[in-house]
Amino acid sequence: MPKMKTHSGAKKRFKVTATGKVRGRHSFTSHILEKKSPKRKRHLATPAVISDHDAPRVKKLLGRGA
């Protein structure tokens, strides 16, 4: 059997932390920013921890054991 390939889109968008959590970008960060408060935009800029429900799917795409 050939090796599994890492999903190119997923490897650009997600990182797995040392403890095994998956980090990614928050939604609502790319446009219509004028009406959002500076505090809200600042908090959205920090990486989000992907929910436990979605993490196994992302790990599978990244070639990690889920």
N, CA, C and O of each residue as an XYZ file, in Angstrom:
264
protein
N       0.838     -1.193      0.000
C       0.000      0.000      0.000
C       0.873      1.243      0.000
O       1.899      1.284      0.678
N       0.469      2.261     -0.760
C       1.234      3.512     -0.721
C       0.985      4.265      0.585
O       0.017      4.002      1.299
N       1.875      5.198      0.873
C       1.728      5.993      2.089
C       0.543      6.938      1.953
O       0.186      7.345      0.848
N      -0.066      7.285      3.090
C      -1.121      8.299      3.111
C      -0.472      9.666      2.919
O       0.578      9.949      3.496
N      -1.098     10.502      2.111
C      -0.572     11.858      1.933
C      -1.302     12.822      2.864
O      -2.497     12.683      3.122
N      -0.544     13.809      3.363
C      -1.129     14.857      4.188
C      -1.993     15.738      3.310
O      -1.610     16.056      2.184
N      -3.157     16.139      3.808
C      -4.057     17.018      3.065
C      -3.436     18.417      3.024
O      -3.242     19.041      4.067
N      -3.125     18.908      1.819
C      -2.388     20.166      1.674
C      -3.149     21.358      2.239
O      -2.546     22.258      2.825
N      -4.475     21.371      2.068
C      -5.262     22.480      2.609
C      -5.259     22.477      4.123
O      -5.185     23.536      4.746
N      -5.340     21.296      4.725
C      -5.383     21.197      6.178
C      -4.047     21.574      6.811
O      -4.018     22.205      7.867
N      -2.949     21.194      6.176
C      -1.649     21.487      6.794
C      -1.345     22.986      6.794
O      -0.543     23.458      7.601
N      -1.987     23.737      5.886
C      -1.806     25.190      5.863
C      -2.685     25.889      6.892
O      -2.394     27.018      7.288
N      -3.750     25.236      7.328
C      -4.743     25.896      8.176
C      -4.719     25.462      9.635
O      -5.219     26.190     10.493
N      -4.152     24.293      9.944
C      -4.218     23.767     11.305
C      -2.843     23.356     11.807
O      -1.967     22.978     11.029
N      -2.669     23.437     13.138
C      -1.465     22.945     13.786
C      -1.917     22.087     14.966
O      -2.944     22.363     15.586
N      -1.149     21.054     15.269
C      -1.446     20.211     16.429
C      -0.459     20.591     17.523
O       0.750     20.627     17.291
N      -0.976     20.873     18.717
C      -0.125     21.269     19.835
C       0.577     20.045     20.419
O       0.290     18.910     20.038
N       1.487     20.289     21.335
C       2.243     19.198     21.959
C       1.342     18.265     22.751
O       1.636     17.076     22.882
N       0.238     18.803     23.284
C      -0.686     17.970     24.058
C      -1.722     17.286     23.179
O      -2.542     16.513     23.675
N      -1.693     17.565     21.872
C      -2.594     16.888     20.952
C      -3.830     17.664     20.573
O      -4.677     17.152     19.840
N      -3.959     18.903     21.058
C      -5.102     19.727     20.661
C      -4.847     20.297     19.277
O      -3.700     20.441     18.854
N      -5.932     20.622     18.573
C      -5.806     21.178     17.223
C      -6.118     22.663     17.281
O      -7.144     23.066     17.831
N      -5.234     23.479     16.715
C      -5.433     24.923     16.697
C      -5.651     25.393     15.267
O      -5.044     24.881     14.328
N      -6.530     26.378     15.123
C      -6.819     26.947     13.817
C      -7.264     28.385     13.969
O      -7.229     28.937     15.068
N      -7.680     28.991     12.877
C      -8.111     30.375     12.896
C      -9.555     30.500     13.349
O     -10.372     29.605     13.131
N      -9.857     31.636     13.989
C     -11.248     31.963     14.304
C     -11.975     32.325     13.014
O     -11.358     32.754     12.039
N     -13.275     32.149     13.022
C     -14.085     32.648     11.912
C     -14.370     34.138     12.137
O     -14.059     34.681     13.198
N     -14.955     34.784     11.144
C     -15.332     36.211     11.199
C     -14.135     37.144     11.321
O     -14.233     38.164     12.004
N     -13.003     36.831     10.679
C     -11.820     37.689     10.814
C     -11.378     38.354      9.518
O     -10.448     39.160      9.533
N     -12.020     38.037      8.397
C     -11.441     38.493      7.140
C     -12.042     39.766      6.558
O     -11.337     40.521      5.889
N     -13.318     40.022      6.794
C     -13.897     41.255      6.256
C     -15.061     41.728      7.134
O     -15.450     41.052      8.086
N     -15.610     42.905      6.795
C     -16.609     43.602      7.611
C     -16.053     43.812      9.028
O     -16.695     43.462     10.019
N     -14.855     44.384      9.101
C     -14.177     44.555     10.384
C     -14.474     45.903     11.025
O     -14.191     46.103     12.206
N     -15.044     46.833     10.254
C     -15.259     48.186     10.753
C     -16.232     48.215     11.931
O     -16.054     48.996     12.865
N     -17.253     47.370     11.888
C     -18.270     47.381     12.941
C     -17.873     46.556     14.160
O     -18.555     46.599     15.184
N     -16.778     45.805     14.060
C     -16.332     44.995     15.191
C     -15.398     45.826     16.067
O     -14.589     46.610     15.573
N     -15.528     45.637     17.365
C     -14.719     46.429     18.294
C     -13.262     45.961     18.242
O     -12.986     44.815     17.885
N     -12.325     46.861     18.601
C     -10.912     46.469     18.618
C     -10.644     45.268     19.531
O      -9.831     44.404     19.203
N     -11.331     45.219     20.678
C     -11.149     44.098     21.603
C     -11.580     42.791     20.958
O     -10.897     41.774     21.082
N     -12.716     42.821     20.268
C     -13.226     41.618     19.605
C     -12.264     41.150     18.516
O     -11.985     39.957     18.402
N     -11.760     42.086     17.717
C     -10.821     41.733     16.635
C      -9.521     41.183     17.199
O      -8.936     40.258     16.634
N      -9.063     41.758     18.326
C      -7.826     41.300     18.962
C      -7.969     39.865     19.452
O      -7.056     39.056     19.290
N      -9.113     39.551     20.049
C      -9.334     38.194     20.546
C      -9.537     37.191     19.410
O      -9.167     36.024     19.536
N     -10.123     37.644     18.306
C     -10.310     36.750     17.160
C      -8.983     36.435     16.465
O      -8.864     35.429     15.766
N      -7.982     37.313     16.665
C      -6.687     37.130     15.999
C      -5.877     35.983     16.604
O      -5.029     35.398     15.930
N      -6.138     35.660     17.879
C      -5.393     34.567     18.508
C      -5.939     33.228     18.008
O      -7.134     33.127     17.729
N      -5.103     32.205     17.888
C      -5.580     30.921     17.370
C      -6.676     30.305     18.247
O      -6.639     30.403     19.473
N      -7.634     29.679     17.599
C      -8.735     29.023     18.298
C      -8.419     27.549     18.467
O      -7.775     26.946     17.608
N      -8.866     26.971     19.561
C      -8.747     25.526     19.756
C      -9.973     24.886     19.113
O     -11.107     25.210     19.466
N      -9.740     23.979     18.170
C     -10.832     23.312     17.462
C     -11.545     22.375     18.439
O     -10.906     21.752     19.287
N     -12.863     22.279     18.317
C     -13.660     21.495     19.260
C     -13.249     20.013     19.238
O     -12.720     19.507     18.248
N     -13.510     19.352     20.347
C     -13.167     17.930     20.485
C     -13.895     17.075     19.453
O     -13.413     16.013     19.057
N     -15.056     17.549     19.027
C     -15.847     16.808     18.049
C     -15.195     16.835     16.658
O     -15.237     15.840     15.935
N     -14.597     17.968     16.289
C     -13.999     18.112     14.962
C     -12.530     17.690     14.902
O     -12.006     17.412     13.823
N     -11.875     17.643     16.047
C     -10.439     17.370     16.087
C     -10.026     16.055     15.419
O      -9.039     16.050     14.683
N     -10.736     14.934     15.639
C     -10.313     13.688     14.989
C     -10.316     13.763     13.463
O      -9.449     13.186     12.807
N     -11.286     14.472     12.907
C     -11.342     14.632     11.442
C     -10.135     15.388     10.923
O      -9.535     15.004      9.919
N      -9.778     16.479     11.619
C      -8.635     17.292     11.199
C      -7.349     16.499     11.353
O      -6.483     16.553     10.480
N      -7.209     15.757     12.458
C      -6.002     14.953     12.673
C      -5.834     13.896     11.593
O      -4.715     13.603     11.171
N      -6.936     13.331     11.150
C      -6.881     12.331     10.069
C      -6.337     12.952      8.784
O      -5.533     12.341      8.080
N      -6.789     14.184      8.485
C      -6.306     14.880      7.296
C      -4.821     15.215      7.414
O      -4.102     15.248      6.415
N      -4.367     15.466      8.653
C      -2.964     15.818      8.877
C      -2.071     14.582      8.975
O      -0.854     14.714      9.106
N      -2.651     13.394      8.914
C      -1.853     12.173      8.981
C      -1.518     11.757     10.385
O      -0.660     10.895     10.575
N      -2.165     12.339     11.383
C      -1.973     11.946     12.776
C      -2.991     10.880     13.121
O      -4.082     10.855     12.550
N      -2.654     10.008     14.038
C      -3.618      9.006     14.490
C      -4.777      9.675     15.202
O      -4.563     10.506     16.085
N      -5.982      9.333     14.839
C      -7.149      9.963     15.458
C      -7.711      9.040     16.507
O      -8.702      9.373     17.157
